[in-house]
Amino acid sequence: MKVVVRDDAGLLGVETALWVRDHGHEVEMLSAPHGLDSLTGEEITEALHGCSVVIDLSCQPSLAIGTLTEDQGFVIDEEELVESWLRSTRRLLQAETAAGVTHHVSLSVAGVGRAVNMGVFRALQAQESLIQQSAMAYSILRSTQTFESAEDMAAASTEDWIVWVPPVEVRPVALPDVAMLLAHTAVSRPRIGVREIAGPEKTRLDIFVRAALR
């Protein structure tokens, strides 16, 4: 069985592909650091040729969709973010249908179903709804923050050399564990539903980021 991992050229995509290969399946990367719009229809069609499962890991907001302000730091253009993710997901689902793909696996964020409908959560909720309402069999995996993402979170939350991180409770999870579960989900029967993964220990986000930076 051929599995295509669609990612933004990050570590998670590579780890997931390795786990799929360990399951004994063929795997191909469809990397687009600047979004799916940067790929031609021919490139997407070629990558999905003979593919049975697509793992979509493209749920990270681009720094191009927002503005760095003096008062509020990095402010996301919410409307553009929602439209961008929906456009990308819709295009990918259409390409999957044309290629005969039978299972779409999407990575989301834990708590999306319970979060306020705004910002990145609004974009993720819209993306999940689009997948659930499509004719494609799907599995959605919601994950908490990974240990490996601490530095990226700190960088995105830094203003005037100060890292502004809220003291909210989190349960960080190891990136390899997320990759392993994504691969297992991809080579299994579609869940037609949502599954969540979180780390075993609770901590505060500010403590977690501070420890990582040290």
C-alpha positions, 0 to 999 in steps of 0.5 A: 500500500502506498501512503503519501505524507503531506507536510511543511518540510518539518521533522514530524513528516519525516518521523511519520514517513519512517514509521509508515515504512516500518509498517512495511508500506511504501511512503512518499513525501509531498512537502510544501513549506510555503503551502499547497498553493505553491505546488502545481496540479501536476505535482500533486497528481504525480505524488498521489498516483497509486496512493491509498492513504494521505496523511495531512500534517499541514495544520501550522499557521504560516508567518505570512498570514499575519502582522507583527505589531508593537502593541500585540506582537504577532497578530494572525489574519483570522479570515485569511488563515481560515480561507487558506486552510480550507482552500488547501484542504479542499484542493487536497481532498479533490485531488485524493478523490481523483486519484482513488485515495480511500483514507484521509488522515489529518493532524489537528490540535487537542481541545479543538472541539472545546475551544473558543471559535477564534484564531487558529482554533477557528481555522482548525474547526473549519478544516475538521468540518470540511473533512467530516462533511466530505465523501472521503473516509477519514481519521482525525488525530488531535495532539497536544503540544510536542516537547520538540515544539517548545522553542518554536512556541517561545519564538512566536511568543517573544516581544522585546526579548520577553517571552509571553506564555500563559500559565495554562495547564498542558500535557506535552507529548513526544513527537515520535509518539505522535508520528507513530500513532499517525502511521498506525492510524494510516495503515488501519481502518478509517476511524470516521471520527476523532482520536486524541493523544496527550502526554502522561504528565500535566504541567504549566505551559510557561514552566514547560517553555522555560525549562526547554529554553534553559 
